[in-house]
Amino acid sequence: MGTTSAPRRGRRTPTAEQLAIWRDYIETAEAIRSGLEARLQAESGLSAGDYTVMLALSEADERRMRSSELASHIGWERSRLSHHLGRMERRGLVQRQDCATDSRGAEIVVTDAGAHAFRRASAPHLRDIRELFVDALTPEQITAAGEVARALQAHLARAPNGESPP
């Protein structure tokens, strides 16, 4: 009786082939992420976290968000965001302003200096994304990568609190 590569019903561990693909995926994604972060920092002085925060704010209504909404939007814990915003404030990239609709809260706003830094960083960062990711793939592979990302996002959305889906 020969072995097959099809998973057995109820099997809870990945096959050797699935593990190899997983490892290739993780290692490649990390290499791309690290390369993009290093280039962003070297070219603009912004960290990937700075860019993530300013991108979310640049896309928000009136370019401002409450910190709790911002944390949820970018997938960070509130404490991580709070510490990061403190560093960004000290560098003059963002500021906290009283919330116009709720006196108990504050909104995060990109400063003029932050907006300038974000604009200056965006063109080289987008060029680097093209060079490290887009140019390596065919149009069909880009489409497939998008399908894989959406499938993973949908799968994770079904799992409460990051737990394993049933």
N, C-alpha and C positions, 0 to 999 in steps of 0.2 A: 504494500500500500504506500503510495507516494504522498509527499506533502504538497500542499497547495499554498499559494500566496493569499488566498481569500481568507479573511478573518473568520474564525469560528464564531458561532452564535454565542453571545455572552462574553466573549474575550474582552478583558479589561486592560490588557497591555498592548502597546503597538508592536508590530512585526519588526524584524531587523531592517527591512527595506523602509518602512515608515519612519523608524528612528533615524536612519541615515538621511532621509529627506528632511525630517524635522531639524536635525543638526545643521545640515547645509543651509536651510532657511534661516535659522537663528544666527548662525555665524556670518552669513552674508548680510542679513539685515543689520546686524551690529557693526560690521565693517562699513557699510554705507552710512549708517547713522553717525558713527565716530568720524568718518571722513568729512561729512557735511558739517558736523559741529566744529571740528578743528578749523576748517576753512572759514566758516562763519565768524568764529572768534578772531582768527588771524586777519581777516579782511575788514571786519567792522567793529571789533571790540565787544560785540554782543554775544552772550551765551545763547545756546539753544533755548533755554528757559526764558530768557528775555524776549527772544523772537516769538516764542509760542504765546506769551502773554500779550505782546503788542499786536500780533496777528489777530488774536481773538478780539482785542479792543478795537482794532481798526475795522473789523467786520460788524461790530455791535452798533445798535441804534445810537446815534449821537456820539459814537466812539467812547462809550462809557458803560461800565457794568458794576454791579454790586460784587464785592469780593466772593461771597458765597456762590453767586451765579457764575462768576468767572472760574472758580475752582471746579465746579461741576462741569462747565463747558469744556475745560481743557483736561479733565480727568485727574486732577491733583487733589490731595488731601488739603483741607483748609489750613492746617498748620504749616505745611510745606509752602503753600502760596503766600501765607502771611510773612514768613521769613524771606521769601524771594522778593516780595513787594517791598519790604523794608530795605533790602539791598538796592533795588531799582530806584526807590525814592532817594536814597542817599546819593545816587549817581545822577539824579535829576531827570530820569526817564519817565517816571509816572508820579502822580500825586493822588492823595485821597482827598475827596471833597464831600461835604455834607450832602446827603441824599435829599433831593428836592421833594420827594413824596413820602419820606419816612425819616423823621428827625433822629431816630435811633441808629440809623445806618449810614454808611459811607459808600461812595462810589469811587471806583478806580478810573482815572483818566490819564491818557498819554499826554505828557507835556510837549511843548513845541520842540524842545531839544530831543525828546524821545521820538517824536514823529519824524524829525529830520534823520536821526540815527536809523530808524526803521526803514525809511525810504532809501537811504544810502546803502543799507544792507540788502535790500530786496533783490535788486537786479543781479548782483553777483551770486546771491544765494540761489536764485532761480536758475542761473547759468550752471551752477554746481549740481543742482538736482538733475538738470538735463544731462550733464556730462557723466555723472556717477550712476544714474538710474535709467533715464529715458533712452539715451543713446545706446545703451547696452542691449536693448530689447527691440524686437520687431513690433510693428503695430498690433499684431495678433497676440503677442506675449503681453503687451501693455493691457490689452483688453482682458486677457486671462488673469493677470495680476489683480486687476480691478474686481473681477468676479470672485477670486479667492478672498480678497480683503473684505468684500461685502458678505460673503458666506461666513467668514470668521466673526465679523461684527454681529451679524444676526444670531449666530450661535451663542456668542458671549452675552448678547442682550437677553436671551432666554434664560440664562443662568443667574439666579439672584445672588448678589454680593460676591461675584467672582467664583462661586462654587461650581463644581463640575455639573454640567447638564445631565439629566437622566439618560 
